[in-house]
């Protein structure tokens, strides 16, 4: 978008927002409480966005909060389900669950390469998760989820340059409670979840959450001659265990121990064809069936894949949080955590039933994270100051395995590709090797990357209550990071085809010498390392303008450390590039906002205008056969966001809504290899994102009838990092609903629910099919699902 157009759009949005805010504030002051008003206050949610408990209404930053009750009513089980409940948040997965990306205000790091940390961080019960994908397990019993928008690197570490998702699960209680939830629905949806909490002694409470969920694959798979036998893809099959102990030996010490384990065994992910190029005819010649879709029928959810997409995932961890009251005004908090995350995946790299190339699901393709972390902080307060100082230590060991194996059709397909379909044996002519001996089936590449990262940070957060109405808060964090990487490359066939083609040099070298077939990587091992330091933080001023209205202004600086592309890189001369480093990402954000509460808290309005600028934004782009990691010089996100809630307890009615207008746009600099990015809107950055919902309940014949409906609207956006026009997702709206009948004491509940009620089909990601010019596939959204849940509680 041109600068003038952008400024005009932003100006219009700001004017519209300012008018809306002024109108709401004026209405709140001008009108008396309506005749149906209750005398009961609506309880304000308490958040820990600044690592201390405080009401959302007085927290001087943009925070969207989703309560545990809202999650249950939305049928939300993991972070992806949050998207229907808060604007500007988009979470997508690509070829498997390990490649998941969260974005806020149009900004997020593409998750296909574990060498890049997430711009939107995730913290669960005070423990930082290594990447967005490592936080996609079932959340269990949740107290609330806080979505913190804008840089959060001051208090939450080096990775949260664009925002943070903080999950707080429900702590054990002394009051005994047991729940059992049974779910069944379309597409073979099944779920069983049990929760029990209560006292284990006078000073110890415990809780245990057990969950199992499964669903049939949502794509019908054409497997050709195999060896794949699964005729469905993108299924769900996992179980999760989460246990907690809460020790309160006396009035000054609290210890909370949390252990969790999740195991997934599923198939993910094949892609649906959205466009066919001329090369699809070559696929058809080499496949026992049609090879790829003969007609584009996205809603049909048919895919072609002769190789396994089986994935296995293990996610487990243990954390200990200790809080010691040193005095009436000073607390010491310690959080010690260890986590292990291991993911392996099969992959049909050509997305067809022709046997071209693939990855085996035996562990040769996958990622493993082992992390240790320790946080210590001391917080205190006086009549004038609230202060906090802390130390954070972390150790992350990442092991990535990568593999490409040639199928029986790899060499014939390259022959057709290099001859325009005229000569299936063209590769043999270009290499001088016998037919079938340039790329032998079963040969290929196997690489291992071992990355170690050590991080230490000192942080402080201090609030000065200048007057009863004005508070200034300064947050600072000094980070030091050391990172080392050992890369080990092997080619089981020694890259003979590429070597021979370079020797003859009569054509086709660029196609034959892909990085995974390049002899320059034969038995190649090399190391890289770096050290860096950065200072991040924020400064906020809030003013309690009226008892019912708080306004604030803030500045924040974010940072995401430098790193390495965990993929092969080669030069134009087909030499191995042993420098795969990319620069650190930094961000600066300015924000002005207000938070108002009227009519005893029944009406709430949160609004903010933001201006964020990123330098050296870390972008990962799939180029058809490999990933390109680039540091984009400039990316800006500017806009305005509103969230409002209105409750009428006497009528059992709750209304809520939110809207974000954001212009996330790359700068004028030309990026080598990605020319389309110049002055263009970033991927996954809809101009408008709107959510709304209604919750209504009333008593009916000694039962409570409850109805819940939520809606999410996104305007059009591009789903590809390279911003190719074919990857645009048109505007769409999602509707989810739930109709419940429950006993007044909540002991029995029967719920009829529907997800994606209008059966909207939309893209998660559109990508170019590897080696197939003009052919594009997509990973799709979930189809409409109707089901029934029975919940028992005592």
Buried (B, 14 or more C-beta within 10 A) or exposed (E): BEEEEBEEBBEEBBEEBEEBBEEBBEEBEEEEEEEEBBEEEBEBBBBBBBBBEBBBBBBBBBBBBBBBEBBBBBBBBBBBBBBBBBBBBBBBBBBBBBBBBBBBBBBBBBBBBBBBBBBBBBBBBBBBBBBBBBBBBBBBBBBBBBBBBBBBBBBBBBBBBBBBBBBBBBBBBBEEBEBBBBBEBBBBBBBBBBBBBBBEEEEBBBBBBBBBBBBBBBBEBBBBEEEBEBEBBBBBBBBBBBBBBBBBEEEEBBBBBBBBBBBBEBBBBBBBBBBBBEBBEBBBBBBBBBBBBEEEEBEBBBBBBBBBBBBBBBBBBBBBBBBBBEEEEEBBBBBBBBBBBBBBBBBBBBBBBBBBBBBBBEBBBBBBBBBBBBBBBBBBBEEEEBBBBBEBBBBBBBBBBBBBBBBBBBBBBBBBBBBEBEEBBBBBBBBEBEEBBBBBBEBBBBBBBBBBBBBBBEBBBBBBBEEEEEBBBBBBBBBBBEBBBBBBBBBBBBBBBBBBBBEBEEEBBEBBBBBBBBBBBBEBEEEBEBEBEBEBBBBBBBBBBBEBBBBBBBBBBBBBBBBBBBBBBBEEEBEBEEEBBBBBBBBBBBBBBBBBBBBBBBBBBBBBBBBBBBBBBBBBBBEEBBBBBBBBBBBBBBBBBBBBBBBBBEEBBBBBBBBBBBBBBBBEEEBEEBEBBEBBBBBBBBBBBBBBBBBBBEEEEEBBBBBBBBBBBBBEBBBBBBBBEBBBBEEBEBBBBBBBBBEEEEEBBBBBBBBBBEEBBBBBBBBBBBBBEEBBBBBBBBBBBBBEBEBBBE
